[in-house]
């Protein structure tokens, strides 16, 4: 028992000043300690609540989150705490993220029975004019929230990125959005060849397609698998001189 706690326990039977003289403490120090009790209790309650939140997030994320990602999750929930505080509490609670090798995503898969368009380029990667051959691919970036997937379309002649899309998934919509952007931005002439590898997206597995007659050719109609992409392609090139 501390000196101030002893004075608090005995002050109903004796004068505070006399008790403070006995224990060798000041009266002002005792009352300052007494006023701080509610604040100390409030801090202890807040820390206990924060421990519970940290434990819930750590368990929900299968023990894979360290202090940085737990802190980010708390901020997303609208709870403002310092990173150091979260790190200290996790250390005191014995919570440590599992160390493991993050397996990179698989963006290409040739093992399927879906129709595949012919390879029109046949590894002849050259183009004399813009908007005659587009190359498409998917990449991925690690973030604190998981993998971020980037679909990009590059003009073979200019090496310009003409369309792109980002998402937290590898579904066909990721590729479709990039293609729609490229078609709307560039409005290519009929005959454009769109080339990519065989991705893992169901209903969007192809090698090369050609845009003919101001719209989608037979192969690209089957490959698009999207009403939005089909409409953007069927729109054809913009009239000359149009904005």
Rosetta blueprint (number, residue, H / E / L):
1 X L
2 X L
3 X H
4 X H
5 X H
6 X H
7 X H
8 X H
9 X H
10 X H
11 X L
12 X L
13 X L
14 X L
15 X L
16 X H
17 X H
18 X H
19 X H
20 X H
21 X H
22 X H
23 X H
24 X L
25 X L
26 X L
27 X H
28 X H
29 X H
30 X H
31 X H
32 X H
33 X H
34 X H
35 X H
36 X H
37 X H
38 X H
39 X H
40 X H
41 X H
42 X H
43 X H
44 X H
45 X H
46 X H
47 X H
48 X H
49 X H
50 X H
51 X H
52 X H
53 X H
54 X H
55 X H
56 X H
57 X H
58 X H
59 X H
60 X H
61 X L
62 X L
63 X L
64 X L
65 X L
66 X L
67 X H
68 X H
69 X H
70 X H
71 X H
72 X H
73 X H
74 X H
75 X H
76 X H
77 X L
78 X L
79 X L
80 X L
81 X L
82 X L
83 X H
84 X H
85 X H
86 X H
87 X H
88 X H
89 X H
90 X H
91 X H
92 X H
93 X H
94 X L
95 X L
96 X L
97 X L
98 X L
99 X L
100 X L
101 X L
102 X L
103 X L
104 X L
105 X L
106 X L
107 X L
108 X E
109 X L
110 X L
111 X L
112 X L
113 X L
114 X L
115 X L
116 X L
117 X L
118 X L
119 X L
120 X L
121 X L
122 X L
123 X L
124 X L
125 X L
126 X L
127 X L
128 X L
129 X L
130 X L
131 X L
132 X L
133 X E
134 X E
135 X E
136 X E
137 X E
138 X E
139 X E
140 X E
141 X E
142 X E
143 X E
144 X L
145 X L
146 X E
147 X E
148 X E
149 X E
150 X E
151 X E
152 X E
153 X E
154 X E
155 X E
156 X L
157 X L
158 X L
159 X L
160 X L
161 X E
162 X E
163 X E
164 X E
165 X E
166 X E
167 X E
168 X L
169 X L
170 X L
171 X L
172 X H
173 X H
174 X H
175 X H
176 X H
177 X H
178 X H
179 X H
180 X H
181 X H
182 X H
183 X H
184 X H
185 X H
186 X H
187 X L
188 X L
189 X L
190 X L
191 X L
192 X E
193 X E
194 X E
195 X E
196 X L
197 X L
198 X L
199 X E
200 X L
201 X L
202 X L
203 X L
204 X L
205 X L
206 X L
207 X L
208 X E
209 X E
210 X E
211 X E
212 X E
213 X L
214 X L
215 X E
216 X E
217 X L
218 X H
219 X H
220 X H
221 X H
222 X H
223 X H
224 X H
225 X L
226 X L
227 X H
228 X H
229 X H
230 X H
231 X H
232 X H
233 X H
234 X H
235 X L
236 X L
237 X L
238 X L
239 X L
240 X L
241 X L
242 X L
243 X L
